[in-house]
Amino acid sequence: MRTTPTMLLLALSTTACYQYFPVYDTEPLPEAGAEVRIRLDEPQTLDLGTMTINEVSTVEGHVRQSESDNLSVFSNELRTFYGFRHRTNGAVFDFDRTEFSMLEQRKMVPWKTGAAIGITTVGLIATMHYVIDLGGGSNNGRAPYEPSLGRTVDIPLNVLIPLLMP
């Protein structure tokens, strides 16, 4: 599969801002509203009301309520021990701190966000400069630019094709 620089810039800018960080036993549990990922100590069977999911090893969602050793999670997604994903449509699960082997909280990373914004901006400016520069400045014998018609860029096909299919 081939990728273009624009796709790479989009992937970088959308994934670089947030990251999961572990919450250690000595730290307090995340507050209500925090996005978390809980890896259970042992796979469990969780009831969704209309169906039951067996061998659940990971629960992702937002903290609904946090106490000293208990965590109530409004879940978006469950993952089984075998790697299957199940959408939960907002089921709420209660866990004791002893039930999970790892608790991770999703947080924004400022330096990655700044780097992504900077790289994306430089990439877009370079792309715009390159495209406008390829369009040239001559009218090639045509009438001068009229504001009501809008501007078009003349890009020769021998330059355009390698840009679209690197």
N, C-alpha and C positions, 0 to 999 in steps of 0.2 A: 504494500500500500504506500502510495506517495503522499507526502504532505506538503503544503505550501507554507511559506513564512507567516501568512495571515492566520492559518489554523494553529500554528505553534504559538503565536502571540495570544490568540484567544484562549488556548489551553493554559498558558502560563498565567494570564491575568485572572482566570477564574479559579484556579486551584491554589495559588500561592498565598492567599490571604489568611486562610484558616488551617489549624492543625490540632490534632488531639494530643493532650498532655496528660500524663498519669497523675492521679490523685493518690498520694501515699497514705498509709494507715495513720500517720501522725497528724495529717491535715484534716480539717473539718470537711464534711461532705458538701458538695456544691449546693448553692442556694436555688430556690425555686426559679424556674425559667431557663436555667443553664442547660445547654445541649450536652448529653453524655452518651458514652458507650460503655456498657457493662459486660464484662466477660465472666460468665458464671464459673464457679469452682468445679461443679459437676453438671453435665447436661440435665435439664429439667423438662418436665411436661407442663406446658402452659395452656390454660383454657382461654379461648377468645369468645366464649359464649355460644357461637354457632358451630365452632369446630375446635379441635384440640391439636396443638402442635407438639410433637414429640422431639426429644433430643435437642432442645434449644440451648445453644451455648453463648450467644451474644444477643443483647437487647440494646437497641438504639432509640433515643428519644429525648424528651425534655423533662427536667425534674419538675414534678407537680408539687411535692411536699418533701421537705428535708428535715429530719430530726437528728439527734445525736448519733444513733446507729441504724436508723431506718431511712430508706429512700423510696419514694413513690414516683414512678416514671410513667409519663404519658408517652407510649411507644409508637414510633413510626414503622419500625421494621424489626423483625426477628431473624436471626440466622441460626440454622441448625448446625449440629456438630459436623455434618457432612457437607456443609457449604451452601445449602439451599436457602434462599431468601423468601420471607413471607411478609407481605404488607399487613399491617394490623388495623389500619383505619382508626387509630386513636384508642387502643386498649390501654388500660391502666394496670400496672403491676407493682406490687410492693415487695421490696427486698430488704433483707437484713444485711449488715455489713459483712457478716461471716459467710454469706452465700456467694460473693463474687471474688474471683481471683485477681481481677484488675478492673479498676474504675478509671475511665479517661474522660476528661472534659475538653470540649472543643472551644478553642480561644483564637482570637485574631492575633497574628504575628505582625507587628508594625513594620519591621525592616523588610519582610517579604512583600508586604503590601506596597511599600514605597518602591521597592525594586521592580515589582510587577508593573506599577503605574509608570515608572520611568522608562522601562524597556518597551512597554506598549506604546507610550507616547513617541519615543524616538523611532520605533518601527513604523508607526503610522505616518509621522512626518517624512521619514525617508521614502516610504511608499508613495505618498502624495507628490513629493519632489520628483521622484523618478518618473511617475506617470505624467506629470505636467511637463517635465523636461523632454520627454519623448514626443509630446504633442507638437513641439516646435513653436516658433513665433511667426513664421511667414504665413501669408494668406494664400500662397500658390496661385496667384492670379484671380482669386475670388474677390467678391465685394468686401469692404471692411465690415468688421463686427457690428451687428445691430443689437442693442440691448434687449429688444423684445423677442428675439429668436432664441436666446440662451446659448451658452458656449458649448462647443463640442471639441473633443480632443482627437487629433489625427494620430493614430498609432499604426505604423506599418505592420502588416501581418507577420513578416519575418521576425519582428520583435515581440508581438503579442503572443504567438503560439508558445515559445519557450517559457513565458511567464505563467501561462495557464497549465502547462504540462512540463514541470521541471524534470 
